[in-house]
Amino acid sequence: MGKLVVSLDGVVIKEVQITKDKTTLGRRPYNDIVIDNLAVSGEHAVLQMVGTDVFIEDLNSTNGTYINGKAVKKQLLSHNDTVEIGKYKIKYLVDDGTDYEKTMIMKQGAPAPASYSHGFAHTSAQGGPSSGFGGLGQAVIPGTIKVLNGAAAGREVALTKVVTTVGKPGVQVASITKRPGGYVFAHVEGANRPTINGNPLVGDTLHLKNGDVIELAGTQMQFIQV
């Protein structure tokens, strides 16, 4: 089974398993993989699974689809190929069951608000030489996020994995990536940008500082790193 690892400026923002015969990619919210960036067309590309093979086809996008730096119309993907769409890099990996570990947060104890029960916080850890992302942030002081409002108020989520995504899929999602220099916050999807300390996120990424208050999809969280 193949998977896609989406990154922006070296920050991994999402991981997607390829499980359908057709997987669409674009800026519009109805795509299977939504990349909310003006450099990405509304319906940019489609991935087609034929047996164990995965093809990517550009859907006459404005800025084109590139694989390993070369513009393509339709091409078979190979393990470790890098698809480039705008400023985003999407690495295709053939899943051998060892590169990634997935852990759903907030499945124990008091239930999360209904709107967050399917994606409040999801962590994805990369490891192994084939992933290209292993070993990030090993020396970083561990951080946590603490929920400040709603039914989950007071709950703390340890940022122990390389990538933690927070928010409500399809509405507003952000990621927190552990890097050697600290934790980086990135907007993943949603028409409205999340806020940091009451100010909308400017640019695509921001280095978090101890005490920063994040708000997205109506939930406030505080980043703690001591």
VOPAGU-2260 file (C-alpha; in pm, 1 decimal, decimal comma):
REM VOPAGU-2260
SITE   aa  ch    i         X         Y         Z
SITE  MET   A    0       0,0       0,0       0,0
SITE  GLY   A    1     134,4     343,4     -93,7
SITE  LYS   A    2     122,2     662,0     107,6
SITE  LEU   A    3     192,9    1029,4      51,1
SITE  VAL   A    4     384,4    1256,1     288,1
SITE  VAL   A    5     303,5    1622,6     223,4
SITE  SER   A    6     558,5    1884,0     333,4
SITE  LEU   A    7     606,7    2258,8     301,2
SITE  ASP   A    8     949,0    2417,7     348,6
SITE  GLY   A    9    1071,3    2095,7     508,5
SITE  VAL   A   10     779,7    2079,4     753,8
SITE  VAL   A   11     567,8    1764,8     724,2
SITE  ILE   A   12     203,2    1872,1     741,1
SITE  LYS   A   13       6,5    1559,0     656,7
SITE  GLU   A   14      31,4    1193,1     566,5
SITE  VAL   A   15    -227,2    1023,2     343,8
SITE  GLN   A   16    -273,0     650,8     276,1
SITE  ILE   A   17    -370,2     566,9     -82,0
SITE  THR   A   18    -666,3     335,2     -37,5
SITE  LYS   A   19    -902,4     431,0    -321,3
SITE  ASP   A   20    -892,3     360,4    -693,8
SITE  LYS   A   21    -896,0     736,6    -749,1
SITE  THR   A   22    -761,5     997,4    -506,2
SITE  THR   A   23    -809,1    1361,7    -603,8
SITE  LEU   A   24    -576,6    1643,3    -503,0
SITE  GLY   A   25    -649,6    2014,7    -514,4
SITE  ARG   A   26    -745,9    2334,8    -335,7
SITE  ARG   A   27   -1123,2    2275,3    -324,6
SITE  PRO   A   28   -1253,8    2119,9       0,8
SITE  TYR   A   29   -1419,4    1824,3    -173,5
SITE  ASN   A   30   -1084,6    1677,1    -283,6
SITE  ASP   A   31    -949,5    1371,0    -103,0
SITE  ILE   A   32    -624,8    1560,9     -39,7
SITE  VAL   A   33    -688,7    1930,2      20,1
SITE  ILE   A   34    -397,1    2173,9     -13,7
SITE  ASP   A   35    -527,1    2519,5      69,5
SITE  ASN   A   36    -285,9    2732,9    -130,0
SITE  LEU   A   37    -343,6    2962,5    -427,6
SITE  ALA   A   38     -59,3    2795,6    -621,2
SITE  VAL   A   39    -270,1    2477,6    -624,1
SITE  SER   A   40    -562,0    2451,1    -868,4
SITE  GLY   A   41    -910,8    2368,9    -746,1
SITE  GLU   A   42    -880,9    2025,7    -908,0
SITE  HIS   A   43    -507,2    1990,5    -958,2
SITE  ALA   A   44    -425,6    1620,8   -1003,0
SITE  VAL   A   45    -560,7    1270,6    -952,4
SITE  LEU   A   46    -388,2     955,5    -831,6
SITE  GLN   A   47    -512,2     631,3    -985,0
SITE  MET   A   48    -439,1     292,7    -829,7
SITE  VAL   A   49    -415,0       4,6   -1076,0
SITE  GLY   A   50    -338,3    -312,7    -885,6
SITE  THR   A   51     -32,5    -223,6    -680,7
SITE  ASP   A   52      72,5      55,2    -919,3
SITE  VAL   A   53     -11,7     420,9    -856,3
SITE  PHE   A   54     -24,9     673,8   -1141,0
SITE  ILE   A   55     -52,2    1051,2   -1101,0
SITE  GLU   A   56    -219,8    1261,5   -1368,6
SITE  ASP   A   57    -219,9    1641,0   -1391,9
SITE  LEU   A   58    -571,6    1778,4   -1451,7
SITE  ASN   A   59    -466,0    2071,6   -1672,3
SITE  SER   A   60    -365,4    2265,2   -1362,0
SITE  THR   A   61    -249,3    2625,2   -1383,9
SITE  ASN   A   62      97,1    2570,9   -1238,4
SITE  GLY   A   63     155,4    2210,2   -1341,5
SITE  THR   A   64     258,8    1893,1   -1160,4
SITE  TYR   A   65     625,4    1796,4   -1129,1
SITE  ILE   A   66     792,1    1469,2   -1032,5
SITE  ASN   A   67    1153,3    1492,5    -917,7
SITE  GLY   A   68    1175,5    1835,5   -1084,2
SITE  LYS   A   69    1028,2    1733,3   -1420,8
SITE  ALA   A   70     686,3    1844,4   -1544,7
SITE  VAL   A   71     453,7    1551,4   -1612,1
SITE  LYS   A   72     109,4    1491,5   -1754,8
SITE  LYS   A   73      70,1    1132,3   -1636,4
SITE  GLN   A   74     331,8     909,1   -1480,7
SITE  LEU   A   75     373,1     593,7   -1275,8
SITE  LEU   A   76     499,3     671,6    -925,9
SITE  SER   A   77     797,7     487,1    -782,9
SITE  HIS   A   78     903,8     455,7    -419,3
SITE  ASN   A   79    1063,0     781,1    -293,4
SITE  ASP   A   80     940,8     990,2    -590,4
SITE  THR   A   81     878,4    1352,8    -493,8
SITE  VAL   A   82     574,7    1521,1    -647,5
SITE  GLU   A   83     598,7    1900,9    -651,2
SITE  ILE   A   84     284,5    2115,8    -663,1
SITE  GLY   A   85     348,4    2484,3    -604,2
SITE  LYS   A   86     569,7    2511,6    -294,5
SITE  TYR   A   87     451,2    2175,4    -164,3
SITE  LYS   A   88     650,8    1855,1    -188,3
SITE  ILE   A   89     467,0    1522,8    -173,5
SITE  LYS   A   90     684,5    1216,2    -120,9
SITE  TYR   A   91     543,2     882,1    -238,7
SITE  LEU   A   92     637,7     589,3     -17,1
SITE  VAL   A   93     554,4     222,5     -56,3
SITE  ASP   A   94     432,3     122,8     290,1
SITE  ASP   A   95     619,2    -171,2     438,1
SITE  GLY   A   96     452,4    -125,1     776,3
SITE  THR   A   97     766,8      -0,7     951,7
SITE  ASP   A   98     816,7     360,4     846,9
SITE  TYR   A   99     525,3     512,0    1031,2
SITE  GLU   A  100     343,7     487,6    1356,7
SITE  LYS   A  101       0,8     637,8    1406,6
SITE  THR   A  102    -153,4     728,3    1738,5
SITE  MET   A  103    -492,7     884,9    1788,2
SITE  ILE   A  104    -497,5    1123,2    2083,1
SITE  MET   A  105    -800,3    1183,7    2308,9
SITE  LYS   A  106    -956,0     841,6    2268,4
SITE  GLN   A  107    -935,3     776,8    2644,0
SITE  GLY   A  108   -1112,4     944,9    2935,8
SITE  ALA   A  109   -1370,5    1219,1    2885,9
SITE  PRO   A  110   -1497,8    1234,1    2528,5
SITE  ALA   A  111   -1388,7    1521,0    2310,2
SITE  PRO   A  112   -1650,6    1757,1    2167,2
SITE  ALA   A  113   -1842,5    1582,9    1889,1
SITE  SER   A  114   -1695,9    1812,6    1625,7
SITE  TYR   A  115   -1343,8    1699,6    1719,6
SITE  SER   A  116   -1403,8    1331,6    1779,0
SITE  HIS   A  117   -1265,5    1246,3    1436,9
SITE  GLY   A  118    -948,5    1445,1    1425,6
SITE  PHE   A  119    -874,5    1676,9    1717,9
SITE  ALA   A  120    -519,0    1559,9    1748,2
SITE  HIS   A  121    -339,8    1301,3    1540,3
SITE  THR   A  122      28,5    1225,2    1556,4
SITE  SER   A  123     248,6    1063,5    1299,4
SITE  ALA   A  124     606,4     959,9    1365,4
SITE  GLN   A  125     853,3     900,6    1090,3
SITE  GLY   A  126    1150,8     671,7    1125,1
SITE  GLY   A  127    1380,5     459,9     913,0
SITE  PRO   A  128    1612,4     572,1     637,2
SITE  SER   A  129    1359,9     528,6     356,9
SITE  SER   A  130    1122,2     794,3     489,7
SITE  GLY   A  131    1365,4    1082,9     452,4
SITE  PHE   A  132    1221,6    1247,3     763,8
SITE  GLY   A  133    1368,1    1033,5    1043,1
SITE  GLY   A  134    1554,2    1182,5    1333,9
SITE  LEU   A  135    1390,4    1524,0    1332,1
SITE  GLY   A  136    1384,2    1713,1    1657,2
SITE  GLN   A  137    1549,6    1455,2    1880,3
SITE  ALA   A  138    1713,6    1716,8    2106,8
SITE  VAL   A  139    1411,8    1946,4    2137,4
SITE  ILE   A  140    1269,0    2014,7    2485,0
SITE  PRO   A  141     940,1    1818,0    2493,4
SITE  GLY   A  142     629,6    2027,7    2441,8
SITE  THR   A  143     259,1    1982,3    2511,7
SITE  ILE   A  144     -62,6    2151,4    2407,9
SITE  LYS   A  145    -333,0    2212,3    2667,6
SITE  VAL   A  146    -696,7    2256,7    2569,3
SITE  LEU   A  147    -837,1    2572,6    2728,1
SITE  ASN   A  148   -1207,9    2559,7    2644,5
SITE  GLY   A  149   -1495,5    2327,9    2554,7
SITE  ALA   A  150   -1573,0    1980,0    2687,0
SITE  ALA   A  151   -1207,4    1879,7    2658,6
SITE  ALA   A  152   -1079,0    2178,4    2860,7
SITE  GLY   A  153    -780,0    2087,3    3073,3
SITE  ARG   A  154    -674,1    1793,9    2857,9
SITE  GLU   A  155    -306,3    1793,9    2766,4
SITE  VAL   A  156    -156,6    1631,5    2456,8
SITE  ALA   A  157     216,2    1552,8    2463,6
SITE  LEU   A  158     394,0    1645,4    2139,0
SITE  THR   A  159     610,9    1334,9    2139,0
SITE  LYS   A  160     581,7    1248,2    1769,7
SITE  VAL   A  161     730,7    1425,3    1471,7
SITE  VAL   A  162     395,4    1563,0    1351,1
SITE  THR   A  163      75,8    1635,6    1545,2
SITE  THR   A  164    -229,6    1762,0    1355,9
SITE  VAL   A  165    -503,0    1951,2    1539,8
SITE  GLY   A  166    -846,4    2078,0    1442,1
SITE  LYS   A  167   -1149,8    1952,0    1255,3
SITE  PRO   A  168   -1088,5    1788,6     913,9
SITE  GLY   A  169   -1271,0    1969,6     635,3
SITE  VAL   A  170   -1312,2    2285,1     844,8
SITE  GLN   A  171    -980,2    2398,6     989,3
SITE  VAL   A  172    -667,7    2189,7    1044,9
SITE  ALA   A  173    -313,6    2281,7    1149,5
SITE  SER   A  174       1,2    2085,7    1224,3
SITE  ILE   A  175     273,5    2109,3    1486,3
SITE  THR   A  176     605,6    1962,7    1369,4
SITE  LYS   A  177     898,7    1886,2    1598,6
SITE  ARG   A  178    1223,5    2005,6    1440,6
SITE  PRO   A  179    1582,3    2041,0    1566,7
SITE  GLY   A  180    1522,4    2413,3    1632,3
SITE  GLY   A  181    1191,2    2370,3    1814,2
SITE  TYR   A  182     824,9    2324,9    1725,6
SITE  VAL   A  183     682,1    2467,7    1401,6
SITE  PHE   A  184     311,6    2547,0    1356,9
SITE  ALA   A  185     163,4    2530,2    1004,4
SITE  HIS   A  186    -177,5    2593,8     848,3
SITE  VAL   A  187    -293,2    2277,0     669,5
SITE  GLU   A  188    -648,4    2339,5     549,8
SITE  GLY   A  189    -946,0    2568,3     596,3
SITE  ALA   A  190   -1061,5    2901,0     452,6
SITE  ASN   A  191    -985,7    3083,6     777,8
SITE  ARG   A  192    -636,3    3089,9     920,6
SITE  PRO   A  193    -578,4    2985,0    1281,8
SITE  THR   A  194    -477,1    3255,0    1527,6
SITE  ILE   A  195    -171,8    3274,6    1753,6
SITE  ASN   A  196    -219,3    3493,8    2061,2
SITE  GLY   A  197    -523,2    3649,7    1893,6
SITE  ASN   A  198    -349,4    3731,7    1564,8
SITE  PRO   A  199    -413,2    3538,7    1239,5
SITE  LEU   A  200    -118,4    3326,4    1126,5
SITE  VAL   A  201      90,2    3523,5     875,8
SITE  GLY   A  202     273,2    3312,3     618,8
SITE  ASP   A  203     263,3    2934,2     605,1
SITE  THR   A  204     459,8    2845,6     920,9
SITE  LEU   A  205     551,9    2989,2    1261,9
SITE  HIS   A  206     793,9    2879,4    1533,9
SITE  LEU   A  207     600,9    2830,3    1857,9
SITE  LYS   A  208     710,5    2983,8    2187,8
SITE  ASN   A  209     622,6    2868,6    2538,5
SITE  GLY   A  210     282,2    3010,1    2636,1
SITE  ASP   A  211     154,0    3076,4    2282,7
SITE  VAL   A  212    -225,4    3041,7    2261,1
SITE  ILE   A  213    -353,4    2878,0    1941,5
SITE  GLU   A  214    -717,3    2901,7    1832,7
SITE  LEU   A  215    -868,0    2706,9    1544,9
SITE  ALA   A  216   -1216,1    2574,3    1468,4
SITE  GLY   A  217   -1340,0    2731,1    1792,8
SITE  THR   A  218   -1093,4    2554,3    2020,9
SITE  GLN   A  219    -824,3    2734,8    2216,4
SITE  MET   A  220    -500,8    2553,9    2304,6
SITE  GLN   A  221    -186,6    2669,3    2482,7
SITE  PHE   A  222     157,6    2553,1    2375,9
SITE  ILE   A  223     372,2    2466,1    2677,8
SITE  GLN   A  224     744,7    2395,7    2658,9
SITE  VAL   A  225     935,4    2404,1    2989,5
